[in-house]
């Protein structure tokens, strides 16, 4: 699935649909003028081509300050990876390589808590 740009109007609908499908959900918090955010975007596009059952939701913190506050975003790019609605498996700031993200997700595949 491609990256989906979300804001306060469509965020809940998109994230709920992704969890209902059983997708791993990546929340990518960015600023439109951030070079590191663009670099993370390239890594996530590469990951999206390799993995199934993945939803990437992109949130522009400048346009969606309410979502940034709700998730306590202080710096960009910030990425949060959810294996399920109540199972956060990664939270971090900065660029992460697609192979490293894929490894984090695969490490939880056999985890019964997922």
VORO-842504 format. One record per residue: residue in one letter; y, x, z of N, C-alpha, C, O in turn. Coordinates in steps of 0.05 Angstrom, whole numbers, plus 32768, in hexadecimal, padded with zeros to 4 digits. Atoms other than C-alpha are relative to their C-alpha. Layout:
BEGIN
aYXZYXZYXZYXZ;...
//
This chain:
BEGIN
x7FE88011800080008000800080198012800080198027800C;x7FE77FF08002804680197FF180107FFE801A800A7FEE802B;x7FED80017FEA807D8026802280107FE67FFE80197FDF7FE8;x7FF18019800080A07FE680368019800480108018800C8028;x7FE77FFE7FF280E97FE7804980037FE6801180027FD08006;x7FFD80187FEF80F37FB98085801A80028010802680178014;x7FE880037FEE812D7FA180B07FF97FEB80147FE37FE18016;x800480147FEB81367F7080E87FF67FE57FF57FE97FD68003;x80088019800C812A7F3680B87FE37FFE7FF97FD77FE97FFC;x801C8001800980E57F49809E7FED801180107FD580128009;x80117FED7FF280CA7F7B80D07FE87FF3800D7FD17FFB8008;x8016800D7FF280A17F4C80FB7FEB7FF57FED7FD37FF87FF2;x8012800B801480827F2A80BF7FEE80167FF37FD680137FF1;x800F7FEA800D806E7F6C809E7FED800E80137FD68014800B;x80117FF17FEE80527F8E80DC7FE87FEE80097FD27FF7800B;x801680127FF8802A7F5080F17FEB7FFD7FE97FD37FFD7FEE;x801380028016800C7F4A80AB7FEF80197FFD7FD780177FF8;x800F7FE780027FF87F9380AB7FEB800280167FD4800A8010;x801480007FEA7FD57F8D80EF7FEA7FEC7FFB7FD37FF18001;x8014801480067FB27F4E80D87FEC800A7FEB7FD580037FEC;x80117FF480147F977F75809C7FEE8016800C7FDB801F7FFF;x800E7FEA7FF47F7E7FAA80CC800A801B7FF77FFC802F7FFA;x7FF47FE7800A7FAC7FDF80AE80098012801780118008802D;x7FF17FED7FEF7FC4801E80D1801D7FFC7FF780237FFA7FE0;x7FE480058006800F801480D6801080198008800F8022801E;x7FEE7FEA7FFA8041804C80D0801C7FF57FFE80257FEA7FEA;x7FE480077FFF8088803E80E58010801A7FFB800D802D800A;x7FF07FE9800780B8806F80C4801D7FF9800380287FEA7FF4;x7FE480057FFA80FD806F80E2801180167FF3800C802E7FF8;x7FF17FEC800F8130809180B5801E7FF9800080277FE5800A;x7FE5800480088178809980A1800180067FE27FF480187FD9;x80007FFE801E818980928057800B801C7FF7800580247FE1;x7FF37FE7800881AF80D580577FF38018800D8000802D8011;x800E7FEC7FF1817B80FF807B7FEB800E7FED7FD880017FE4;x80127FF180118157813680537FE38001800C7FD07FFE7FFD;x801A80007FF4811E813A80857FF27FE57FFD7FD97FE37FFA;x800C801B8004811480EF807F7FF57FFD7FE47FE07FF17FE0;x800B8001801B810C80F780347FE780107FFE7FD480087FF0;x80187FEF800180DA812F803E7FE87FF1800D7FD27FF28003;x8015800F7FF480B18103806E7FF77FE97FED7FDF7FE37FEC;x80078015801380B480CC803A7FED800A7FEA7FDB7FFC7FE3;x80127FF48015809480FA80067FE48004800C7FD07FFF7FFE;x801A7FFC7FF3805C810B80387FF27FE580037FD97FE37FFF;x800C801A7FFD805080C180467FF77FF37FE67FE37FE57FE5;x8009800A801B804E80B07FFC7FE6800D7FF87FD47FFF7FED;x80197FF28006801880E57FF37FE97FF480117FD37FF08006;x8014800C7FEF7FF280C8802E7FF87FE57FF77FE07FDE7FF7;x8005801B80097FF8808280137FEE80007FE77FDE7FED7FE4;x80117FFE80177FD780987FD27FE3800780077FD180007FF9;x801A7FF77FF77F9C80B57FF97FF17FEC80117FD87FEB8011;x800C80117FEC7F8F8080802D80017FE27FF980157FD97FEE;x8000801D80017F7C8037802D80067FF5801C80068004802F;x7FFA800D7FE67F8D800580648016800D800F801480138027;x7FE97FF37FF57FD08024807080197FF17FF8801D7FEA7FE1;x7FE6800C800580148003807680158012800B801480198023;x7FEA7FEF7FF78053802C807A801A7FEF7FFF80227FE67FE9;x7FE8800F7FFE809180088092801880138005801880228018;x7FE97FEE7FFF80D3802C808680187FF1800B80207FDC8001;x7FEA800D7FF2810D801B80B4801880137FFF801780298009;x7FE77FF180018154803480A5800F7FFA801A80187FE4801F;x7FF480047FE58171803E80EB801D7FF87FFF80277FEA8010;x7FE48008800381B8803680D280037FE27FF980157FD58002;x7FFF801C800781A97FF280B47FF27FED80137FF67FD58014;x801180107FED81787FDB80EA8002800C801C7FED80148027;x7FFD7FF47FE681957FF4812B7FF07FF180157FE77FFE8029;x8010800F7FED81717FBC81507FE3800A80027FD8800D8018;x801B7FF58000812D7FD7813B7FFF801C800B7FEC8023801A;x7FFF7FE57FF58141801E814A80028000801F7FF58010802C;x7FFD80037FE38156800981907FE67FF6800D7FDE7FFF8022;x8018800B7FF581177FE0819B7FEA801580027FDA80148015;x80147FEB800080EC801D818B800A801B800C7FFD802F8009;x7FF57FE97FF28119804E81B1800380187FED7FFC802F7FF5;x7FFC7FEA8014812A80788173801A800E8006802F80028006;x7FE97FEF7FFA815980B18183800680137FE9801D80187FE2;x7FFD7FED8016814D80E181497FF07FF57FE77FDD7FE67FEA;x800E80078018813780D981017FF9801A7FF18007802E7FF3;x801380168003810780DE80E17FED7FFF80197FE580138023;x801480057FEB80DB80BF81177FEA7FF07FF37FEF7FDD7FE4;x8017800E800B809580A881067FEF7FF780187FEA8006802B;x8012800B7FEC8068807B81307FE87FF67FF07FEB7FE77FDD;x80188009800E8020806F811B7FF07FEE80137FE97FF78029;x800F80137FF07FFB803281357FE57FFB7FF37FE47FF47FDC;x801B800680097FB0802A812E7FFB7FE280027FEC7FD77FF2;x8000801D7FFD7FB77FE2814680197FF9800F8029800A8016;x7FE7800A7FF57FED7FB781648007800D801B801E80118021;x7FFB7FF47FE67FE57FD681A97FF4801C80037FEF80268019;x800C7FE57FFF7FCA801B8196801180147FF0800C80187FD8;x7FEF7FEB800C7FFF805081887FF0801A80007FE880238016;x800F7FE880017FDC808F8170801180197FFB800880307FFF;x7FEE7FEA8004801880BA815F801D7FF7800180247FE17FF8;x7FE380057FFF806380BD816C800D801B7FFF8008802C8010;x7FF37FE68002808F80F68156801880007FEE801C7FEE7FDE;x7FE77FFC801080CF810F81377FFC80177FED7FF0802B7FF4;x80017FEA801380D3813980F87FEC7FFA7FEA7FE07FE57FE9;x80128002801780AA814480B97FE4800880097FE0801D8015;x801D7FFA7FFB805E814180BF7FF280007FE57FF77FED7FD6;x800E7FFF80198031815580867FEC7FEA7FFD7FE07FE18011;x8012801680058007811F80667FE4800680097FD67FF48014;x801B7FF87FF77FC6814580757FFE7FFE801E7FE97FF58028;x800080027FE37FD9814880BE80007FE3800A7FF27FDC801D;x7FFF801C7FF97FE980FE80C17FE47FF47FFB7FDA7FE4800B;x801B800A80077FA780EE809E7FEB800880157FDB7FF8801D;x80137FF67FEC7F81811980D080037FF0801B7FF07FE98027;x7FFC800F7FE87FA280F5810B7FF37FE47FFF7FE77FDB8012;x800B801B80047F8E80B180EF7FE1800180007FD47FF1800C;x801D7FFE80037F4780C780DE7FF38007801B7FDC7FFE8020;x800B7FF97FE67F3C80E481247FFB7FE780117FEB7FE88024;x800480197FF07F42809D81407FEE7FEC7FF37FE97FD77FFE;x80118013800F7F13807D810D7FE87FF780117FE17FDF8011;x801780077FF07ED7807E813C80077FF6801C7FF57FEF802B;x7FF780087FE67F01806D81797FFD7FE28004800A7FD27FF6;x8005801D7FFC7EE9802A819480187FF1800B80197FD98009;x7FE8800E7FF67F2E801C81B280127FF77FE980247FE87FEE;x7FEF800680177F4B8016816C7FFE7FE37FF8800B7FDB7FE5;
//
